[in-house]
Amino acid sequence: MSEFRHKDDRENKEKDIVFSKAIKAGKRIYYIDVKQSRNEDYYVAITESKKRVSGMDNGQVVSFEKHKIFLYKEDFMKFITGLEEVIGFVNEKNKGRAVSAADFSEDANDN
């Protein structure tokens, strides 16, 4: 009986998604989902999913490690401001390192 309830819970969570964007980045995939709450407010759920393989040969087990954050509309601007500041800091620290357009192509990130 609980199997059915868990399946229904997953289906309900997927129904809450009104827009979704998947970003492949090597062994990780980032899902940026727009969801609607019960009171009809929209918020963003960001999920990092990383593929994990354990075992050897025929005994390999594949699993996915997931981390999720929820971002609510009242925090959008603070989050964007903080993210821009952090990215600016990283770019400044990487200033002396050569970066090519290939570093930013989707193919380069599909390891």
N, C-alpha and C positions, 0 to 999 in steps of 0.2 A: 504494500500500500504506500509506503513512504517513497518508493521509486517514482510513482506517479506524481506525488506531490513535488518532489525535487524537479522533475521534468516540467511541471506546470510553472514552478517558480522561475526556471530559466526562460521559459517562453514568455512569461510576463515581463521579465527584465528586458528581453529583446524587444518586446512591443513598446517599451518606454523610450527606445531610441528613435529619435525623429530625424537625425542626420548623423552620418559617420564618415570618418576619414581614417584610412589605414596607411601608416608610413613604415615601409620596410627599411631596416637599417642593420645590415649584416645579420647576426643571429637574433636580433631583436625585431619586434614589430610593435609600433606604438599605435594604439587606437585612440582617436579623439572622437568621443561621442557626445552629441547633444541629446539630453534627456529632458523629459517633462515630468515635473513632480505632481503629486496629487492635487496641489493647489494651483496647478497649471503654470507654474514658473518654470523657466528653462534654466538648465545648468550644464556644465561640461564635466564629463568623466574622462580622465586621461589614464590609459592602462598601458603599462610596459609588459610585454609578454616575451619571455626568453626561453628558447627551446633548450631542454636539458636531455642528454642521452647518457644513460648509465648501463653498465654491463658490457659484454663483448659478444660479437658475432650474432648468433641466433638468439642469444639471451638478452639482447638489447631492449631496454625499456625507455620509451620516449615520454617525457612529461614537459609541462610548461610551468615556469615560475612566473607568477603575475604580481605586479604591484599597481595599486590604483590610487589616484587622488581625485577628489571632487572639487570643482571650482564653481563657486556661486557668483551670480551676477554682480552682487555688491563688492566683490573682490577682484573683478576682471581688471580694472585699471591698475590697482596695486600690484597684481601679479605681472601684468605686462611691463610696468615700470621696473619691477625687480628683475624680471627676466632680461630686459634690455640692458640693465646695469651689469648683470652678471656676464652676459655675452660680450659686452664692451670690455670688461675686465679681461676675459679670456682672450679676446682679439688683441688687446694691448700686450698681454704677456707673450702671445705668439707672433708678435710683430716681426721679429727677425727671421722667422722660419718661412721658407718658400711654400706657398700654397698655390695649386693650379686648379683650373676649372674641373679637372678630372676628380679632384677631391670632393667635389660637390655633386657629381653626377650620380644618378640612381644605380647605374651599373657598378660603380666603384664601391658602393656600399652593400652590394648583394654578395657578400662572402659566404 
